[in-house]
């Protein structure tokens, strides 16, 4: 499988650094995971541009710099067990898989989960479990998690997900109305409650309950 040309990869990494992705492990993971595997059809030639792109089921693959910043904000360690809500293309889960012990990822669209699994197989990523489920309820049977990342916007950090964080666990989630400005929030669970930190403005599709029509 061929990846991007060296010059394209250099430009890709430069764009990430210039937008604040400075964690060396995150940059290395994003260098190793070929975004082109996750972009199909008309937009395949834009795989290495720092922009969101349409994918199936009316969803998007996030722009790489946002993926990098969200990953960086999780403060990952190699032994972590991570839940991702909103598999989408599978690109974010693939990045996580290079940085942690185990990734569980759920999406309400069965087609997206199927196509993401194909991409994971093509890249020989064996520590990801992807499934079709209503991510707004998390994945209680695998909880608690060291880290949770939500790639769709909620009006507030979802209660079931907060409850599935370990003490000292971190969740990164976009919060805000779907048609207005959203803010990327980092939540730290402490022994006495939750601490919230705003990271930056973002724009994501809304977090919806239930399964997609294909699910």
C-alpha positions as CSV (number, residue, x, y, z in Angstrom):
1,X,0.0,0.0,0.0
2,X,1.5,3.3,-1.0
3,X,1.3,6.3,1.2
4,X,1.8,10.0,0.4
5,X,4.9,11.4,-1.3
6,X,7.6,12.5,1.2
7,X,7.0,16.1,0.3
8,X,3.3,15.8,0.9
9,X,3.9,14.1,4.3
10,X,6.3,17.0,5.3
11,X,3.7,19.6,4.4
12,X,1.1,17.6,6.3
13,X,3.2,17.5,9.4
14,X,4.2,21.1,9.1
15,X,0.5,22.1,9.0
16,X,-0.1,20.1,12.2
17,X,2.7,21.7,14.0
18,X,1.8,25.2,12.9
19,X,-1.7,24.7,14.3
20,X,-0.5,23.7,17.7
21,X,0.0,19.9,17.5
22,X,3.4,19.6,19.3
23,X,3.2,16.3,21.2
24,X,5.9,14.1,19.6
25,X,4.1,10.8,20.1
26,X,0.9,12.2,18.5
27,X,2.9,13.6,15.5
28,X,4.6,10.3,15.0
29,X,1.3,8.4,15.1
30,X,-0.2,10.8,12.6
31,X,2.9,10.3,10.4
32,X,2.5,6.5,10.6
33,X,-1.3,6.4,9.9
34,X,-2.1,7.1,6.2
35,X,-5.2,9.4,6.2
36,X,-5.6,8.4,2.5
37,X,-6.8,4.9,3.6
38,X,-9.9,6.6,5.3
39,X,-10.9,9.0,2.5
40,X,-12.8,7.4,-0.4
41,X,-14.2,8.6,-3.7
42,X,-14.1,12.1,-5.0
43,X,-12.1,13.6,-2.2
44,X,-9.3,11.0,-2.1
45,X,-6.9,13.6,-3.7
46,X,-7.5,15.9,-0.7
47,X,-6.5,13.4,1.9
48,X,-3.5,15.3,3.1
49,X,-5.1,18.8,3.2
50,X,-5.8,20.1,6.7
51,X,-9.6,20.2,6.1
52,X,-12.6,18.2,7.0
53,X,-14.0,16.0,4.2
54,X,-17.4,14.4,3.6
55,X,-17.7,10.7,4.1
56,X,-20.7,8.3,3.9
57,X,-23.9,8.7,6.0
58,X,-23.8,12.5,5.9
59,X,-20.8,12.6,8.2
60,X,-17.3,14.0,7.9
61,X,-13.7,13.1,8.6
62,X,-12.3,15.8,10.9
63,X,-9.5,18.0,9.8
64,X,-6.1,16.5,10.8
65,X,-5.1,19.4,13.0
66,X,-8.3,19.0,15.1
67,X,-7.7,15.2,15.4
68,X,-4.2,16.0,16.6
69,X,-5.3,18.6,19.1
70,X,-8.0,16.3,20.5
71,X,-5.6,13.4,20.7
72,X,-3.0,15.7,22.4
73,X,-5.6,17.0,24.9
74,X,-6.3,13.4,26.1
75,X,-2.7,13.2,27.6
76,X,-2.5,9.5,26.6
77,X,-0.3,6.8,28.1
78,X,0.6,3.5,26.5
79,X,-1.5,1.4,29.0
80,X,-4.7,3.4,28.6
81,X,-8.1,1.9,27.5
82,X,-9.9,4.5,25.4
83,X,-13.6,4.8,24.3
84,X,-14.3,6.8,21.2
85,X,-17.9,7.9,20.5
86,X,-18.3,8.5,16.8
87,X,-16.2,6.2,14.7
88,X,-16.8,8.0,11.5
89,X,-14.1,7.1,9.0
90,X,-12.1,5.4,11.7
91,X,-9.1,7.8,11.3
92,X,-9.2,9.1,14.9
93,X,-9.4,5.5,16.3
94,X,-6.4,4.5,14.1
95,X,-4.4,7.4,15.5
96,X,-5.4,6.4,19.1
97,X,-4.4,2.7,18.4
98,X,-0.8,3.7,18.0
99,X,-0.7,5.4,21.4
100,X,-2.7,3.3,23.8
101,X,-3.3,-0.4,24.8
102,X,-6.9,-0.7,23.6
103,X,-9.5,1.4,21.7
104,X,-13.2,0.8,21.7
105,X,-15.1,2.8,19.2
106,X,-18.8,3.0,18.5
107,X,-20.9,4.6,15.8
108,X,-24.7,4.7,15.1
109,X,-24.1,4.0,11.4
110,X,-23.4,0.3,10.6
111,X,-21.9,1.2,7.2
112,X,-19.3,3.5,8.8
113,X,-18.3,0.8,11.3
114,X,-18.0,-1.8,8.5
115,X,-15.8,0.5,6.3
116,X,-13.7,1.6,9.3
117,X,-13.0,-2.1,10.1
118,X,-11.9,-2.6,6.5
119,X,-9.4,0.2,7.0
120,X,-8.2,-1.1,10.3
121,X,-7.6,-4.5,8.7
122,X,-5.7,-2.9,5.8
123,X,-3.4,-1.2,8.3
124,X,-3.0,-4.3,10.5
125,X,-4.4,-2.5,13.5
126,X,-5.5,-5.3,15.9
127,X,-6.2,-3.4,19.2
128,X,-9.4,-1.6,18.0
129,X,-12.9,-3.0,18.7
130,X,-15.5,-1.1,16.5
131,X,-19.2,-1.7,16.9
132,X,-22.5,-0.2,15.9
133,X,-24.2,1.3,19.0
134,X,-25.8,4.4,20.4
135,X,-22.7,6.2,21.7
136,X,-24.6,8.7,23.8
137,X,-24.9,5.8,26.4
138,X,-21.2,4.9,26.1
139,X,-20.2,1.3,26.5
140,X,-21.0,0.3,30.0
141,X,-19.9,-3.3,29.6
142,X,-16.3,-2.2,29.1
143,X,-16.3,0.7,31.6
144,X,-14.5,2.3,33.2
145,X,-12.2,4.0,30.7
146,X,-9.0,5.8,31.2
147,X,-9.9,8.2,28.4
148,X,-13.0,9.0,26.4
149,X,-13.1,11.1,23.2
150,X,-16.4,12.3,21.6
151,X,-16.3,13.3,18.0
152,X,-19.7,14.8,17.8
153,X,-21.1,17.8,19.6
154,X,-23.3,17.6,22.7
155,X,-25.1,20.4,24.4
156,X,-23.5,19.3,27.7
157,X,-20.9,16.5,28.4
158,X,-23.2,13.4,28.4
159,X,-23.8,12.0,31.9
160,X,-23.4,8.3,31.0
161,X,-20.0,9.0,29.5
162,X,-18.9,11.0,32.5
163,X,-19.9,8.1,34.7
164,X,-17.8,5.7,32.7
165,X,-14.5,7.7,33.3
166,X,-12.1,6.3,35.8
167,X,-10.9,8.6,38.7
168,X,-8.2,10.8,37.1
169,X,-9.6,9.9,33.7
170,X,-9.9,12.5,31.0
171,X,-12.7,13.1,28.4
172,X,-12.4,15.4,25.4
173,X,-15.8,16.5,23.9
174,X,-17.1,19.3,21.8
175,X,-19.9,21.1,23.6
176,X,-22.5,23.5,22.2
177,X,-25.5,23.9,20.0
178,X,-25.1,22.1,16.6
179,X,-25.8,25.3,14.6
180,X,-23.7,27.6,16.7
181,X,-20.1,27.9,18.0
182,X,-18.9,24.9,19.8
183,X,-16.1,24.6,22.3
184,X,-13.8,21.7,22.7
185,X,-13.8,20.8,26.4
186,X,-11.4,18.7,28.5
187,X,-13.0,17.1,31.5
188,X,-10.9,15.6,34.3
189,X,-12.7,13.3,36.7
190,X,-11.4,13.7,40.3
191,X,-12.2,11.9,43.5
192,X,-14.7,14.7,44.3
193,X,-16.2,15.6,41.0
194,X,-15.3,16.9,37.5
195,X,-13.0,19.7,36.4
196,X,-13.7,21.4,33.1
197,X,-11.2,23.2,30.8
198,X,-12.0,25.0,27.5
199,X,-9.5,24.2,24.8
200,X,-10.6,25.9,21.6
201,X,-13.6,26.7,19.3
202,X,-14.5,23.8,16.9
203,X,-17.3,22.6,14.7
204,X,-18.7,19.1,14.7
205,X,-21.8,17.2,13.6
206,X,-24.3,16.8,16.5
207,X,-24.3,13.8,18.8
208,X,-27.6,12.0,18.1
209,X,-29.3,9.3,20.1
210,X,-30.4,6.0,18.4
211,X,-29.0,4.1,15.5
212,X,-28.7,5.3,12.0
213,X,-31.1,4.1,9.3
214,X,-28.5,1.6,8.1
215,X,-27.8,0.4,11.7
